[in-house]
Amino acid sequence: MTSWDFLLLFFYFILFSFILRNFIFRKATKGEKKLLLIFFFTKVVYISLQTYLVAHVWRMTDSMYIFEESKNMVGLVQKNFSNIDLIFKSALNYKDVLWSESGLSIQPGSDMERNYFLVRVASVFYPLAFGRYLLICFGFCVISTIGVFKLYQVMTKVYHSPKYKKAIAFCLLFIPTATFYTSPIYKETLVYAFMGFLAVNIYNIYTNKKKGTNILLLLIVTLFILLVKPYTIYALLFAVGIAVLIYYVAKLQGDNIFKKSLGFLIITGIMLMVLYLVNSNDDFILDFVDTSNFYQELYNAGDAGSSFEIGEIETSFTGLIRKAPVALYTTYFRPHIWEAGNAFLLFNALESSLVLALVIFTIFKRLGSINLFFKESILAKVLLYYCILMGVLIGLTTFNFGTIVRYKATAMPLFCMMWFLILLHNGTAKKKNTG
């Protein structure tokens, strides 16, 4: 890090602040534009902090490996411009070409497709960033700013009361660790941004705005998420599917005996299908459990201060279900303060404690109206099921607090937003119809 890094960062910040305000979000209100600039500035501060930590504390992190691989890609293109087509090819193609080239003082490349997607993006930014890590982070930061702020705009169109808007702004834009981990060169940065683009496409399709274009964009964004973090899109699809099913089955229950019988048959059919899928995918479930147990042993073998265990999982689907509550709790409410092994984890532990306090307070305060909140719209149900599934998946596969803090960055803002909305919901307030 040099003074040139920060001078260029300042120049790019001014330039993109103008572009964001006057082009990308030109139709935003004056208040939204002010909030946008505060959000953008916050993220720029976070990438500066992350770059400092990488340079002086963490050294080789996942983001640095991506940065080094972007050097590889640019080096290949400089040596032979025809190699630029590697951006559109697979990670294995890239690795084969990298190994076959001589005279390049670079490390062998990764063959992981999920990491290679980030390499593609970083390589595009590399020339504009003059090969500087901080400025490539800035490129990721810009994408994230656009996507996440669009997510905020969609949510405030659905929950449009002023009291909701403040809570949504805080949760989606300013939760410290979530915003920190969705700003630099991380998968979470792109996934959180893509979720915002996804929300815009779905909202536009629902409101009959350029349906054809938005369906195409929806498919493209879905593909991008699948390439980076596939389990995120699986969780979203599951949440949407279950929410829509429950919504329409519930509507049938209020009608005549024929429709009630139809609803019963649908529920019975779904249950039988789930049982069939569980039985037919027994090998996958056993493999998942074995992998989870293996990673617990691996993470804790060296007695690392930030590692933890949730106990051995019984090798069965029932064993997974039994551990699900522990995994869910671990994802959203740990580390505890006494489990924090360094200053950074201590900050996250304080944040997790506040989230736990929010949930407990909301349950006591709104116990009688929680069910009503989820009955009012499909979106509320989607939030619930997505947060539950993401919490369980992350908690069952990640056994290091430093890692889990980053992995939950795309779920924690929605989790907190959901509980704030429940807290502020009075049981009678009307929202724009979401289905």
Protein Blocks (a to p, Z undefined) as FASTA:
>chain_A
ZZklmmmmmmmmmmmmmmmmmmmmmmpcfklmmmmmmmmmmmmmmmmmmmmmmmmmnmpa
fklmmmmmmmmmmmmmmmomklmmmmmmcfklmmmmmmmpghiacddddfbfklmmmmmm
mmmmmmmnnopaklmmmmmmmmmmmmmmmmmmmmmmmmmcfklmmmmmmmmmmgmklmmm
mmbccfklmmmmmmmmmmmmmmmmmnopakllmmmmmmmmmmmmmmmmmmlmmmmmmmmm
mmmmmmmmmmmmmmcfklmmmmmmmmmmmmmmmmmmmmmmmmmmmmmmmmmmmmmmmmmm
nopakbccebjaddbfklmmmmmmmmmmmmmmcccfklpcbfklmmmmmmmmmmmmmmmm
mmmmmmmmmmmmmmmpmklmmmmmmmmmmmmmmmmmcccfklmmmmmmmmmmmmmmmmmm
mmmpgolaccddeZZ
